[in-house]
Amino acid sequence: MKKLVVSGLVVGMLAGCASYEKRPMTQESAKALRGQSVAVTARKAPDFTAMTPAKAAFGLLGAAAMISEGNGIIASNQVADPASTIAAQLTAAIGANYGTTSSSNAVATDKDDAPSIAASATSADRFVIDVQTINWSFVYFPSSWGRYRVIYTAKARLIDAQSKSVIAEGFCKRIPEDATNAPSYDELLNNQAARLKSELSLAAEECVKTLKAEMLAL
């Protein structure tokens, strides 16, 4: 029963990814980037879920406790949302390959629609890279309750602030499947959550690689 609860919650965490398109950069859009300034969005990190066997036993009733514990771990260990790192690296890749400049302006937003994000950009910034963490969490392996995997999913968009439209879009995920070398709860959080930070760093690297290929056509 507990395995079914875990599987259901994990599926629920990742369900949002299905609604995001893979829309690669077109040659026409690439030409429009030349010489333009690209800003990035600044978003509040979503809740972090820490799923342990004890809390999973309560099913959905344990969800609030998982989120409370997860957010506490993030705050006390100063764990950064990978979205900002991904956005910075995508912006650098656009600059290196399409001749753009990186703006120092951050576009603060909590909106999902492109026109609202575009309206928040300064007139000097023609394009905006919006990277949004959809899910970050750690979950115990159903086959090995003492071992944990760090799950990360995100979506990214390149928005033309002038036309207020999305010109490229993609999503990425990292969901380890092998429990062999997976950390225990303590190993994940020892030394100010060093292993958790390392796992999220690996997720960011994989996301950048995926989004450069599938979204930016690089």
Secondary structure, DSSP 4 states (H G I P E B T S, - for coil): -HHHHHHHHHHHHHGGGGG---BPPPHHHHHHHTT-EEEEEE-PPPPEEEE-HHHHTTGGGGHHHHHHHHHHHHHHTTPPPTHHHHHHHHHHHHHHHH--EEEEEEEE----SHHHHHHHS-TT--EEEEEEEEEEEEEEETTEEEEEEEEEEEEEEEEETTTTEEEEEEEEEE-----TT---HHHHHHHHHHHHHHHHHHHHHHHHHHHHHHTS--
